[in-house]
């Protein structure tokens, strides 16, 4: 394995140190990523690879270092971007047919921040058609394969972003998380997935799925990398009406392990979790007992019918958002997506108001939980990744929806075999969650070893 191949699979602090010391050049690192992308074409992780643009950016980064110029925080690091974010002069497909129909004229806010930090943008990654799905299936670009669990789905809808990082095509990826679209593929592909506090990272230039929940998210191979990327991406953007000058401030990472008020969801099976997920989750909680202290069992106090009602309300609003924002680009869509959008067309305006109010009620219920606890723990997804040919389960986003509805930050840690441990905290507790995630990752890794 060459030095570039080795660093392609390393953590960000190690890669940044190697770039600074001249142990590896950005151009060599980028070429290693591009070669991996070409080799793994059967994964269908990418919709557009900007080979020449990436090479140009890498050479520019190496030139800055050679001239002792100003160096950005991610200078020379190859990054993948989900294909619902605009990158200037690249197509934004949103997983819909007609891949070259919409060429972006400017960068999305998160892309602009990454460029400003010196990152090398490799291109755009695959996603579920119209960003409506949880498995990574796309009839126009091909279904995304799971690099770690062949024959299983990669999760969605940030499937290509997760597959790209898991396969070593990029050191990290930016996805979007509306109802779990970063955290689900993170769990299925054995990665760390972060959904920040709603409004802390700008959505400007990101194709909307459901604006009241949409949030850019981060996919990495470890927690420290996610922390670094969050600090690059977070900030007020006057061009996004959902970011605010008076932001929810990030609380300092000052939780004291062992003295946390930790709640563990106790009624997992009644909420649809499979026995293997429940068993692995309970094992992780037991292994992390020294960190968590006395965990408080917490029932979610919702019936399966209430969970289903919330799911249906969110899906209706997402279907309506797709119609309103992208109706001119829907020719040639699959029968599955056409059926979903026909359902939205048949609804009345009162139906949409009822759905919106139902989600408001869920927000109040979830936020009330965090008056009692510091962090809530539950599995990321209620089941292991389905088989690639299996029907898409309806409940894959039920556990990730909790954080999305309340605008809370959530972090998914890999437990192996496509199972994830999810940490949810109150708004603004992102850095605290990440610190706790690092500690838990170390404890669980030591227990596994």
C-alpha positions in Angstrom: 0.0 0.0 0.0 1.4 3.4 -1.0 1.6 6.3 1.5 -1.2 8.0 -0.3 -3.4 4.9 0.0 -2.6 4.6 3.7 -3.4 8.2 4.4 -6.7 8.0 2.4 -7.9 5.6 5.1 -6.5 7.6 8.1 -8.3 10.0 10.4 -8.3 13.8 9.6 -5.9 15.0 12.2 -3.3 12.5 11.1 -3.8 13.4 7.4 -3.6 17.1 8.1 -0.4 16.5 10.1 1.1 14.5 7.2 0.2 17.2 4.7 1.8 19.8 6.9 5.0 17.8 7.3 5.2 16.9 3.6 4.7 13.2 4.3 2.0 13.2 1.6 0.9 15.7 -1.1 -2.7 16.6 -1.7 -2.3 15.7 -5.3 -1.2 12.2 -4.5 -3.9 11.8 -1.9 -6.5 13.0 -4.4 -5.3 10.7 -7.1 -5.6 7.8 -4.6 -9.2 8.7 -4.0 -10.0 9.1 -7.7 -8.4 5.7 -8.3 -10.5 4.1 -5.6 -13.7 5.7 -7.1 -12.9 4.3 -10.5 -12.1 0.9 -9.1 -15.4 0.7 -7.1 -17.8 1.8 -9.8 -20.1 -1.1 -9.0 -20.9 0.6 -5.7 -22.9 3.3 -7.6 -21.7 5.8 -4.9 -21.3 8.7 -7.2 -23.4 10.6 -9.7 -20.7 13.1 -10.8 -16.9 12.9 -10.3 -15.1 16.2 -11.0 -11.7 14.7 -11.9 -10.1 17.8 -13.3 -11.6 20.1 -10.8 -10.3 17.9 -7.9 -6.8 17.7 -9.4 -6.7 21.4 -9.9 -7.7 22.1 -6.3 -5.2 19.6 -5.0 -2.4 21.1 -7.0 -3.4 24.6 -5.7 -3.3 23.3 -2.1 0.2 21.8 -2.6 1.4 25.1 -4.2 0.1 27.1 -1.2 2.1 24.9 1.2 5.2 25.1 -1.0 5.0 28.9 -0.9 4.2 29.0 2.8 0.9 30.7 2.0 -2.2 30.8 4.1 -3.5 27.3 4.8 -7.1 26.5 5.5 -8.3 24.2 8.2 -9.0 21.4 5.7 -6.4 22.3 3.1 -5.9 19.5 0.6 -8.4 17.1 2.1 -10.6 15.3 -0.4 -14.3 15.5 0.6 -17.5 14.1 -1.0 -20.7 16.1 -1.4 -24.2 14.6 -1.6 -26.0 15.4 -4.9 -28.6 17.7 -3.4 -26.1 20.4 -2.6 -25.1 22.9 -5.3 -21.5 23.0 -6.5 -20.8 25.7 -9.0 -20.6 24.4 -12.6 -21.7 20.9 -11.6 -25.2 19.4 -12.1 -27.4 19.0 -9.1 -29.5 15.9 -9.8 -31.4 15.3 -6.5 -31.4 11.7 -7.7 -34.0 12.6 -10.4 -33.7 11.8 -14.1 -31.9 14.2 -16.4 -28.6 14.4 -14.7 -27.3 17.4 -16.6 -30.5 19.5 -16.7 -29.7 21.8 -13.7 -26.2 23.2 -13.5 -25.5 25.2 -10.4 -24.4 28.8 -10.8 -22.9 29.1 -7.3 -21.9 27.0 -4.4 -24.1 25.9 -1.5 -23.2 27.5 1.8 -21.6 24.4 3.2 -19.6 24.0 -0.1 -18.4 27.6 0.1 -17.2 27.0 3.7 -15.4 23.8 2.6 -13.7 25.7 -0.3 -12.7 28.5 2.1 -11.1 25.9 4.4 -9.1 24.5 1.4 -10.9 21.2 0.9 -10.7 19.3 -2.4 -14.2 18.6 -3.6 -14.3 15.3 -5.4 -17.8 15.5 -6.8 -21.4 14.5 -6.0 -22.7 11.3 -4.4 -25.7 9.2 -5.1 -29.0 9.3 -3.2 -32.5 7.9 -3.2 -34.7 9.2 -6.0 -35.9 12.7 -5.1 -34.3 12.2 -1.7 -37.3 10.2 -0.6 -36.1 6.9 0.7 -34.1 5.2 3.4 -32.3 2.5 1.4 -30.2 4.2 -1.3 -32.2 2.8 -4.2 -32.2 4.9 -7.4 -33.6 3.8 -10.8 -31.6 6.5 -12.7 -28.1 6.2 -11.2 -28.2 2.7 -9.9 -28.8 1.4 -6.3 -26.0 2.2 -3.9 -24.2 -0.9 -2.6 -23.0 -1.4 1.0 -19.2 -1.6 1.0 -19.1 -3.4 4.3 -22.1 -5.7 4.1 -22.4 -7.0 0.5 -26.0 -7.9 -0.4 -27.4 -5.4 2.1 -28.6 -1.8 1.4 -26.4 1.1 2.3 -29.2 3.2 3.9 -30.6 6.5 2.7 -31.0 8.9 1.5 -27.3 10.0 1.9 -26.4 6.5 0.7 -23.7 7.4 -1.7 -22.0 9.8 0.7 -21.8 7.0 3.3 -20.6 4.4 0.8 -18.0 6.7 -0.4 -16.5 7.3 3.0 -16.8 3.6 4.0 -15.0 2.5 0.8 -12.2 5.0 1.2 -13.2 7.2 -1.7 -13.1 10.3 0.5 -11.9 11.2 3.9 -15.4 12.5 4.9 -18.7 13.4 3.2 -21.4 16.0 3.6 -25.0 14.6 3.4 -28.3 15.9 4.4 -30.5 14.7 7.3 -34.2 15.4 7.3 -35.6 12.4 9.1 -32.4 10.4 9.6 -30.8 10.5 6.1 -27.3 10.8 7.5 -27.6 8.7 10.6 -29.3 5.7 8.9 -26.6 5.1 6.3 -23.9 5.8 8.9 -25.2 2.9 11.0 -25.7 0.6 8.0 -22.1 1.4 6.6 -20.3 1.4 9.9 -19.6 5.1 10.2 -20.1 8.1 12.5 -23.0 10.3 11.5 -23.8 13.7 12.9 -27.0 15.7 12.6 -26.2 19.1 14.1 -28.7 21.3 16.0 -31.3 22.6 13.5 -30.2 26.0 12.1 -26.6 25.8 13.1 -25.4 24.9 9.6 -26.9 26.7 6.6 -29.2 25.0 4.2 -28.7 27.6 1.5 -28.0 25.9 -1.8 -29.4 22.5 -0.6 -32.4 21.2 -2.4 -35.2 21.1 0.1 -36.8 17.9 1.3 -38.8 19.4 4.3 -37.5 22.8 5.3 -38.8 22.6 8.9 -36.5 19.6 9.4 -33.7 19.8 6.8 -30.2 19.8 8.2 -26.8 19.3 6.5 -25.1 16.4 8.2 -21.6 14.9 8.4 -20.3 11.4 7.7 -16.9 10.3 8.9 -15.0 7.3 10.1 -14.5 8.6 13.6 -15.9 11.2 16.0 -12.9 13.5 16.0 -13.3 14.1 12.3 -16.9 15.0 12.7 -16.0 17.5 15.4 -13.5 19.2 13.1 -16.0 19.4 10.2 -18.8 20.8 12.4 -16.6 23.6 13.5 -15.8 24.4 9.9 -19.5 24.3 8.7 -21.4 25.9 11.6 -22.3 29.6 11.5 -25.0 32.2 10.8 -25.9 32.7 7.2 -28.2 35.7 6.3 -29.1 33.9 3.1 -30.8 31.1 5.0 -34.0 32.2 6.8 -33.7 29.3 9.2 -30.3 30.3 10.6 -30.3 33.1 13.1 -27.9 35.8 14.2 -28.9 34.9 17.8 -28.1 31.3 17.4 -28.5 28.5 20.0 -24.9 28.6 21.3 -22.9 25.5 21.4 -22.5 24.5 25.1 -18.9 23.7 26.0 -18.0 20.0 26.2 -18.1 19.9 30.0 -20.4 17.0 30.8 -18.8 14.9 33.6 -18.9 11.2 32.6 -20.5 9.1 35.4 -22.6 12.1 36.6 -24.8 12.5 33.4 -28.5 12.3 33.5 -28.7 9.5 30.9 -32.0 8.2 29.6 -32.1 4.8 27.8 -35.2 4.0 25.8 -36.7 1.0 27.4 -39.6 0.0 25.2 -37.6 -0.7 22.1 -39.4 -3.9 21.0 -42.9 -2.3 21.3 -41.5 0.5 19.1 -40.4 -2.0 16.4 -36.8 -2.8 17.2 -35.7 -6.3 16.2 -34.3 -8.7 18.8 -30.8 -8.5 17.4 -30.8 -4.7 17.6 -32.1 -4.7 21.1 -29.5 -7.3 22.2 -26.6 -5.4 20.7 -27.9 -2.1 22.1 -28.2 -3.5 25.6 -24.7 -4.9 25.4 -23.3 -1.5 24.5 -25.1 0.1 27.4 -23.7 -2.5 29.8 -20.2 -2.1 28.4 -20.4 1.7 28.8 -21.7 1.6 32.3 -18.6 3.3 33.8 -19.1 6.3 31.5 -22.9 6.5 31.7 -23.3 6.0 35.5 -26.8 5.2 36.5 -28.8 5.2 33.3 -32.5 6.0 33.6 -34.9 3.7 31.7 -37.3 5.8 29.8 -40.4 4.7 28.0 -41.3 6.9 25.0 -45.0 6.7 25.9 -46.1 6.5 22.3 -48.2 3.8 20.7 -47.3 2.2 17.3 -50.2 4.1 15.8 -48.9 7.4 17.0 -45.5 6.6 15.6 -47.1 5.7 12.2 -49.2 8.9 12.3 -46.0 11.0 12.7 -44.3 9.1 10.0 -47.2 9.6 7.6 -47.4 13.3 8.4 -43.8 13.9 7.7 -43.9 11.9 4.5 -46.9 13.9 3.2 -45.1 17.2 3.9 -41.9 15.9 2.2 -43.9 14.8 -0.9 -45.5 18.3 -1.0 -42.1 19.9 -0.7 -40.8 17.9 -3.7 -43.8 18.9 -5.8 -43.5 22.6 -4.9 -39.8 22.8 -5.3 -39.0 20.5 -8.2 -42.3 19.9 -10.2 -40.6 20.9 -13.4 -38.0 18.1 -13.1 -40.3 15.1 -12.5 -40.7 13.8 -16.0 -39.5 10.2 -16.2 -39.6 9.5 -12.5 -40.2 5.9 -11.3 -43.7 4.5 -10.7 -42.9 4.4 -7.0 -42.2 8.1 -6.7 -45.0 9.0 -9.1 -47.4 7.1 -6.8 -46.1 9.0 -3.7 -46.5 12.4 -5.4 -50.0 11.5 -6.7 -51.0 10.9 -3.1 -49.8 14.4 -2.2 -51.7 15.9 -5.0 -54.9 14.4 -3.8 -54.6 15.9 -0.3 -56.3 19.2 0.7 -54.7 22.3 2.2 -56.3 21.3 5.5 -54.6 17.9 5.4 -51.2 19.7 5.2 -52.1 22.0 8.1 -53.1 18.9 10.2 -49.8 17.2 9.4 -47.8 20.3 10.3 -49.6 20.6 13.6 -49.1 16.9 14.4 -45.4 17.4 14.0 -45.6 20.5 16.2 -47.1 18.3 18.9 -44.2 15.9 18.6 -41.7 18.7 18.9 -43.2 19.7 22.2 -43.2 16.2 23.5 -39.6 15.5 22.6 -38.3 18.8 24.0 -40.1 18.2 27.3 -37.9 15.1 27.7 -34.7 17.2 27.8 -36.0 19.1 30.9 -35.3 15.8 32.7 -32.1 14.4 31.1 -28.9 15.4 29.5 -28.7 12.8 26.8 -31.1 10.1 25.4 -29.7 6.8 24.1 -31.4 4.5 21.6 -30.5 2.5 18.5 -30.1 4.5 15.4 -32.3 2.2 13.3 -34.7 -0.5 14.6 -33.3 -3.2 12.3 -30.2 -4.3 10.6 -29.8 -3.3 6.9 -32.4 -5.1 4.8 -31.3 -7.3 1.9 -30.7 -5.4 -1.3 -33.7 -7.1 -3.0 -36.1 -6.8 0.0 -39.0 -4.4 0.2 -38.1 -1.1 1.9 -39.3 -1.3 5.6 -41.6 1.6 6.5 -40.0 2.2 9.9 -36.3 2.7 9.3 -36.6 6.4 10.2 -38.7 6.0 13.3 -35.8 6.3 15.8 -33.9 9.0 14.0 -37.1 11.1 13.7 -37.0 11.9 17.5 -34.1 14.3 17.1 -35.2 15.6 13.8 -38.7 16.7 15.0 -37.3 18.7 17.9 -34.3 20.2 16.0 -31.9 18.4 18.5 -28.4 17.3 17.6 -27.9 13.5 17.2 -24.8 11.4 16.8 -24.8 7.8 15.5 -21.9 5.6 16.5 -21.2 2.2 14.8 -21.8 -1.0 16.8 -21.0 -3.4 14.0 -23.1 -5.5 11.6 -25.0 -2.4 10.4 -26.3 -1.4 13.9 -25.8 2.0 15.4 -25.9 3.6 18.8 -27.7 7.0 18.7 -27.0 9.8 21.2 -29.6 12.7 21.2 -29.1 15.8 23.3 -30.9 19.2 23.8 -30.4 21.9 21.3 -26.9 23.4 21.3 -25.3 20.3 23.0 -23.5 19.3 19.8 -20.0 19.5 21.2 -21.0 17.7 24.4 -22.5 14.9 22.3 -19.3 14.6 20.3 -17.1 14.5 23.4 -19.3 11.8 25.0 -19.3 10.0 21.6 -15.5 9.9 21.6 -15.4 8.5 25.1 -18.1 5.9 24.3 -16.3 4.9 21.1 -13.1 4.3 23.0 -14.9 2.3 25.7 -16.8 0.2 23.3 -13.8 -0.3 21.0 -11.8 -1.5 24.0 -14.6 -3.9 25.0 -14.8 -5.3 21.5 -11.0 -5.7 21.4 
